[in-house]
Amino acid sequence: MFRPFTAINVIVLVFAIQAASATDWPQFRADAERSGYSPDPLPAKLSLWWVYEAPPPDRAWQGLDTRMEFDHAYHAAVAGGTLFFGSSVDCGIHALDAATRKTRWQHVTDAPVRFAPAVWEDRVFAVSDDGFLYCLAARTGELLWKKRGGPDTDMLLGNGRLVSRRPARGGVAVADGIVYFAAGIWPSEGIYLYALDAATGEPRWLNEDSGGIEMDQPHPTAHAKSGVSVQGYLVVSGGRLIVPTGRAVPAVFDAADGRLLFFHLQDNRALGGSAVMGIDGRFVNNGLLFDTEGLLVEGFRTPALAATPAHVVHWYRDALIATPREALIVDEEGLDRKGKPVVRRVCGQPAWTAEAPAEGVCEAIIAGDSAVLGLIDGEVRVLDMTSKKMAFTTTVDGRPLGLAAADGRLFVSTDTGRIYCFGPKRRRGPATLRLEANAAPYTPSRRVAEAAGEIVRLSGVSEGYCVDLGCGDGQLAFELAQQTKLTVYAVDGDPRNVAAARKKLQAAGLYGSRVTVHCCAPDNTPYPDYFADIVVSGRSMEQGADTLPGAEARRLQRPFGGVACSGAPGAMAKRVRGPLEGAAEWTHQYCNPANTCSSRDGRIKGPLAMLWFRDNDLVMPSRHGRGPAPLFSKGRLFVEGMNALRGVDAYNGRTLWEYPLEGILTPYDQEHLVGTAGTNSNFCMEDDVIYLAQGGKCLRIDAISGEKLGEFAVPAAPDGAPPVWGYIACENGRLFGSVANQDHVVKWAYRKSDMNHLFTESDRFFAMDATSGEVKWTFEPEHSIRHNAIAVAEGRVYLIDRPLAEGDRLDYDAEAAKRRGEAPQGDSGEAAPTRLMALDAETGEVVWDTVEKVYGTLLAVSVEHDVLLMTQQHTRFKLPSERGGRMTALRASTGERLWEAPSDPQRKASRPLLIGRTIYNEPGAWDLLTGKRLDFDLQRSYGCGIMAGSPNLLVYRSATFGYFDLLHNEGTINYGGIRPGCWINAIPAGGLVLAPDATDRCTCSYLIKASIALQPGA
């Protein structure tokens, strides 16, 4: 319940602000409330004193609708004449003289530092992606103590860098002698919220349960075991700890004991972001105001704001608005849509307003009587709030995302990596400090240079991730960075070697961005499985190839070609890692041309744990367009976006290549919710070649290099009309395709959309030599072939020749047909002469056919058991002709009918999966050979995508990411914080579950939007 802001509260707040120091700016946005206010005034006239030029921040999230800009500039804290900031590039906590910008000290952590430090008395607190809170001496940078947030030191690849499995991305806040921080961003990996005594580091409380909360998710009816994430600066206000949760609205905890008070995720389904400011227990999140109960307040919206002891000052359009704190939220009586009386919580009336032209404002603070604005075009403005006139204007390079005021100076941090200092007017011109790199930090060594060159020649690896096990002083890592584009992670067990290596690599300007050094045993690193493209050992140059820790090197090497090189120049040993045992491929839309919708990957199983995650910078079609599924083969993941096809290293998430295809998925970038559910995919692969249909041709693309090998044209139509490639599949050197029926345009399934380029039927089928493009045979159906009713397996092509379902057509008038007493041709599913047939894949000759009870619109084949399954795709957004309700099994080799059984016509959820001798047809399961229903019931929450499977696992959406462990049969398990796409984009293959982001245009506030790879957990 809202409590008015009293005079006593004002006195307490003023005292709290002034207690730190009236001239300091000791935390991000001044204090633990992130008020953006200092009572210390700025000079009447400002001039530029100095510029500090660092590399641009290595941002964690920058993709579409990720809503997290917490590390897009080097935000500063200023206290005792020193400016402190953290670097996401060099992993350092930096201290500069605030007057001269000269470095006072630097402390290196094990991962990027993405948040501004907080200063308390003589101490500096900072968090790092390595999962630790650091407590340093403010004067010297000496480490006083550090606290690990999570239970272990495991690392993984996150946002392209090695980070803790539970990175500390709860930006530190200090209030009343208590320091608050948080570690963990993936709810299912554990979220850890801490309150520590700032003097001793002793815990006051720990909340380690908030990640596993079973709760409502953003979509209505969506429910999952997926609680809080932490990404953003923590806020302490009104006895509460307000925790930014990434893309969603904040969660609110009791600051005294760590109890969760509320987290209104579903109620605020499309709201949220990492930017949070507290106001007496209330908060502003991404420009919207919420009351003490976490309810949205009407009439308040702003791109930037600050709070003085008396007013909340915010900018909206071209006005500066100051609202009294005690009347910030008021109750207003009104009427609802039905005319009934209601009481609304609204923003109170302003005490004053002023004209403040500020189009594009991105940050604002208040210093004394001056309001400072940063604009996205690089302009910085200072407005005198007394006279309501502009007092100072200047321009900086980049977006001024960080503002701080201390000691009569204004500090501006931009997304270019620059930090500007403005102070009282002085005679000397501004000084600029550019970080100059030492090109030769090591004594030149011909032997080391030759070793690096031989490693590159022997391995053929010059890009990707390298691990140096036993790096010594880091000179081999330095040489590899000089000669290649490798990102090197080096380890050594001797702290003196680590310190020396870090110092030299910092001097070279390579530390963090190109080479990072960790202190640990070379045979027992915290690094993730599979991530290294190459493993080397600086120590082995002197001590021999066998000193490379073989077991650890193999664990780190990526499967399918990861290399290990060790030894002296001229005597190096090379080891190449082969395929991952038990892993399997996913080469077609539904795994294979047999449409099993399941891989043979026996390696992946539950529980699942994160292997890597990254921001998605490939523009994807709308998730409701149901674009093509990703493919996997020989260690590579292939993802098709709006304008390109991308090859990705499946084991570390690194982009290998990108082939431009302007507008290739534009027809899928809509809200129609049919997409590949009706068209099937437009690409597939076999033997390191990708086949991608584009209009009237098929491109052959090398899966290793991404280079175009050639293209094939669709066989010309008899009438000479320009043909369009429809269905596509490949098996045993044969490329199968069809000529799409461009006149049969089906209905959209949800919202009105342009369906004129999404074809679901074809009127010719053909087979080509997959290398030469020579047409081997063609087949012309009597009626039509639906793309979902084609399956290829073991030298056979199975298809159904059936009349077009006129009721599926966009221009079909059902009411008119009903008045005429007509039944749409083909809608019954058994309109004669519907024919199911098997063709010889080599010759196109009919091996067998049948017209007996042929009703299906979907075919799938179990090669292992010689069974052809005929059924229908009875999903939520099916076409009108997709009836559902039964399945039929036939002997694939002969067409002999084996059994027919009812499925569940009421549940519209997923396509059937064939795994071993089991059919999983949500929510039930059937014996493939007998049709007997099995004791299995899959229940999942909201999700419009479908299942994909493997022998041990079913993966799907159940509000968030969900899976069913077939080995333990314990029901749906959530991997929280993220949602899959709306058809298939999570595939079990390569010993992993691979899920490139497919959620574009989804505004719902799932906590993280990313591409991920999950592996079997402990």
Secondary structure as GFF3:
##gff-version 3
##sequence-region A 1 1018
A	DSSP	alpha_helix	7	20	.	.	.	ID=ss1
A	DSSP	beta_strand	37	38	.	.	.	ID=ss2
A	DSSP	beta_strand	46	53	.	.	.	ID=ss3
A	DSSP	beta_strand	77	79	.	.	.	ID=ss4
A	DSSP	beta_strand	82	86	.	.	.	ID=ss5
A	DSSP	beta_strand	92	97	.	.	.	ID=ss6
A	DSSP	beta_strand	103	108	.	.	.	ID=ss7
A	DSSP	beta_strand	118	120	.	.	.	ID=ss8
A	DSSP	beta_strand	123	127	.	.	.	ID=ss9
A	DSSP	beta_strand	132	137	.	.	.	ID=ss10
A	DSSP	beta_strand	143	148	.	.	.	ID=ss11
A	DSSP	beta_strand	155	158	.	.	.	ID=ss12
A	DSSP	beta_strand	161	164	.	.	.	ID=ss13
A	DSSP	beta_strand	170	175	.	.	.	ID=ss14
A	DSSP	beta_strand	178	183	.	.	.	ID=ss15
A	DSSP	three_ten_helix	187	189	.	.	.	ID=ss16
A	DSSP	beta_strand	192	197	.	.	.	ID=ss17
A	DSSP	beta_strand	203	207	.	.	.	ID=ss18
A	DSSP	three_ten_helix	210	212	.	.	.	ID=ss19
A	DSSP	beta_strand	214	216	.	.	.	ID=ss20
A	DSSP	beta_strand	223	225	.	.	.	ID=ss21
A	DSSP	beta_strand	232	233	.	.	.	ID=ss22
A	DSSP	beta_strand	235	237	.	.	.	ID=ss23
A	DSSP	beta_strand	240	243	.	.	.	ID=ss24
A	DSSP	beta_strand	251	254	.	.	.	ID=ss25
A	DSSP	beta_strand	260	262	.	.	.	ID=ss26
A	DSSP	three_ten_helix	266	268	.	.	.	ID=ss27
A	DSSP	beta_strand	276	279	.	.	.	ID=ss28
A	DSSP	beta_strand	282	285	.	.	.	ID=ss29
A	DSSP	beta_strand	288	290	.	.	.	ID=ss30
A	DSSP	beta_strand	296	301	.	.	.	ID=ss31
A	DSSP	beta_strand	304	307	.	.	.	ID=ss32
A	DSSP	beta_strand	311	316	.	.	.	ID=ss33
A	DSSP	beta_strand	319	324	.	.	.	ID=ss34
A	DSSP	three_ten_helix	325	327	.	.	.	ID=ss35
A	DSSP	beta_strand	329	335	.	.	.	ID=ss36
A	DSSP	beta_strand	341	347	.	.	.	ID=ss37
A	DSSP	beta_strand	352	355	.	.	.	ID=ss38
A	DSSP	beta_strand	361	367	.	.	.	ID=ss39
A	DSSP	beta_strand	370	375	.	.	.	ID=ss40
A	DSSP	beta_strand	379	384	.	.	.	ID=ss41
A	DSSP	beta_strand	389	395	.	.	.	ID=ss42
A	DSSP	beta_strand	400	406	.	.	.	ID=ss43
A	DSSP	beta_strand	409	414	.	.	.	ID=ss44
A	DSSP	beta_strand	418	424	.	.	.	ID=ss45
A	DSSP	beta_strand	431	434	.	.	.	ID=ss46
A	DSSP	alpha_helix	446	459	.	.	.	ID=ss47
A	DSSP	beta_strand	463	469	.	.	.	ID=ss48
A	DSSP	alpha_helix	475	483	.	.	.	ID=ss49
A	DSSP	beta_strand	485	492	.	.	.	ID=ss50
A	DSSP	alpha_helix	495	507	.	.	.	ID=ss51
A	DSSP	beta_strand	515	519	.	.	.	ID=ss52
A	DSSP	beta_strand	534	536	.	.	.	ID=ss53
A	DSSP	alpha_helix	540	543	.	.	.	ID=ss54
A	DSSP	three_ten_helix	545	547	.	.	.	ID=ss55
A	DSSP	alpha_helix	550	556	.	.	.	ID=ss56
A	DSSP	beta_strand	563	566	.	.	.	ID=ss57
A	DSSP	beta_strand	573	576	.	.	.	ID=ss58
A	DSSP	beta_strand	608	614	.	.	.	ID=ss59
A	DSSP	three_ten_helix	623	625	.	.	.	ID=ss60
A	DSSP	beta_strand	631	633	.	.	.	ID=ss61
A	DSSP	beta_strand	636	640	.	.	.	ID=ss62
A	DSSP	beta_strand	644	649	.	.	.	ID=ss63
A	DSSP	beta_strand	655	660	.	.	.	ID=ss64
A	DSSP	three_ten_helix	666	668	.	.	.	ID=ss65
A	DSSP	alpha_helix	676	679	.	.	.	ID=ss66
A	DSSP	beta_strand	683	686	.	.	.	ID=ss67
A	DSSP	beta_strand	689	694	.	.	.	ID=ss68
A	DSSP	beta_strand	697	702	.	.	.	ID=ss69
A	DSSP	beta_strand	708	713	.	.	.	ID=ss70
A	DSSP	beta_strand	725	731	.	.	.	ID=ss71
A	DSSP	beta_strand	734	740	.	.	.	ID=ss72
A	DSSP	beta_strand	761	769	.	.	.	ID=ss73
A	DSSP	beta_strand	775	779	.	.	.	ID=ss74
A	DSSP	beta_strand	784	793	.	.	.	ID=ss75
A	DSSP	beta_strand	796	802	.	.	.	ID=ss76
A	DSSP	three_ten_helix	806	808	.	.	.	ID=ss77
A	DSSP	alpha_helix	814	820	.	.	.	ID=ss78
A	DSSP	beta_strand	835	840	.	.	.	ID=ss79
A	DSSP	beta_strand	846	850	.	.	.	ID=ss80
A	DSSP	beta_strand	858	862	.	.	.	ID=ss81
A	DSSP	beta_strand	867	871	.	.	.	ID=ss82
A	DSSP	beta_strand	886	891	.	.	.	ID=ss83
A	DSSP	beta_strand	897	902	.	.	.	ID=ss84
A	DSSP	beta_strand	913	915	.	.	.	ID=ss85
A	DSSP	beta_strand	918	921	.	.	.	ID=ss86
A	DSSP	beta_strand	924	927	.	.	.	ID=ss87
A	DSSP	beta_strand	948	950	.	.	.	ID=ss88
A	DSSP	beta_strand	953	957	.	.	.	ID=ss89
A	DSSP	beta_strand	961	965	.	.	.	ID=ss90
A	DSSP	beta_strand	972	975	.	.	.	ID=ss91
A	DSSP	beta_strand	987	989	.	.	.	ID=ss92
A	DSSP	beta_strand	992	995	.	.	.	ID=ss93
A	DSSP	beta_strand	1011	1016	.	.	.	ID=ss94
###
